[in-house]
């Protein structure tokens, strides 16, 4: 894992906190916006530092949540009105355009 600075961690946290209810962002979108080299770094940050963040609004580019999170994540997103079909988030309809 490349060294991650505190500024990069805070950039990812700020971006995740800004995702509006009813919309989602991908790990790759967040990595690009935070200037990170890989979506995996966003995943690492999310695994280690999300207690107070809307973690459920961050999804893989496939739109299909990780199996160990899927039921909880899809339930939370559906409650916010995120369009879901066959266990997959319909990204074209709810992907957040990062400002």
Secondary structure, 3 states (H helix, E strand, C coil): CCCCCHHHHHHHHHHHHHCCCCCEEEHHHHHHHHCCCCHHHHHHHHHHCCCCCCHHHEECCCCCCCCCCHHHHHHHHHHCCCCEECCEECHHHHECCCC
